[in-house]
Amino acid sequence: MTKQEKLLRDNIRDMIRHVKQKKLNEENELRTMIRQFMDHELKDMITEASVADVDPTPNKSTGINVLEELLKKIIPVLETDYKSLTTNNQQRESFRAHVINAVVNTLTPAKVNTDAADDATGDLQEQDIEVTIDDDPAIDDKFIDIRTDAEKTAAEPDDADPRDTFGDGVEGDETGRNVAYQSFKKVEGTIIDAYEVLSDSEDQELFYDYLIANLKLYFDKFEGELAVEVEEPTNQAYDMAKTDVAAETEISSDPMGLQEYINSL
């Protein structure tokens, strides 16, 4: 080996060593930057968790407090069933309409009873009531059915589908209606129990109005989360790190074109 060849090889080794050292330094800088970024994000998460762990100040309205606890129980159930309808948005629109209609139909009788009780004044007194039964066709409207729910169900035709009654007055996809029927059955008792806790008419009114409004808002939220095209959020630190990694990959594959130069020797 001549002196020139040896000198050339030494120079090439020095250049490769320099490139590798530069790559190592850049990797260390990248790791440091990513570590600082992650530490910052972790601190933010810890801060948010600490704030969330602090018991919030109760609302001024008992009705809103009761509603908040109710939403914690029923929203996860409705969300799971709503998001299972992925064939088309008509199914979800039908689900939404049927659930809200069912809530209204369930709570309306309770509201009517409360309003009637508020309108009643004075003590109940025994009175002589004269009942006259004649041939008036309207008398049938006054009939009070004392059968139990089981007896009423037994008297219904065997082919009666309770989902048809559930969907009365609401147009929409049948699959969405059926899923809404099953979903509402899971939360119906919880909704009624929460409403019946309240006896103050103002609390009941707030509970009812805010329940309907929140259901609509949550369904809007679920639909937004199901959007097909969602642009992934990014930040400057990630973009810089991604660029540096791409550059390092290119250098490591052929640092400064040295491999091609060596092959030409």
Secondary structure as GFF3:
##gff-version 3
##sequence-region A 1 265
A	DSSP	alpha_helix	3	53	.	.	.	ID=ss1
A	DSSP	alpha_helix	62	83	.	.	.	ID=ss2
A	DSSP	alpha_helix	89	119	.	.	.	ID=ss3
A	DSSP	three_ten_helix	137	142	.	.	.	ID=ss4
A	DSSP	alpha_helix	149	155	.	.	.	ID=ss5
A	DSSP	alpha_helix	162	166	.	.	.	ID=ss6
A	DSSP	alpha_helix	174	197	.	.	.	ID=ss7
A	DSSP	alpha_helix	201	225	.	.	.	ID=ss8
A	DSSP	alpha_helix	236	253	.	.	.	ID=ss9
A	DSSP	three_ten_helix	255	257	.	.	.	ID=ss10
A	DSSP	alpha_helix	258	264	.	.	.	ID=ss11
###
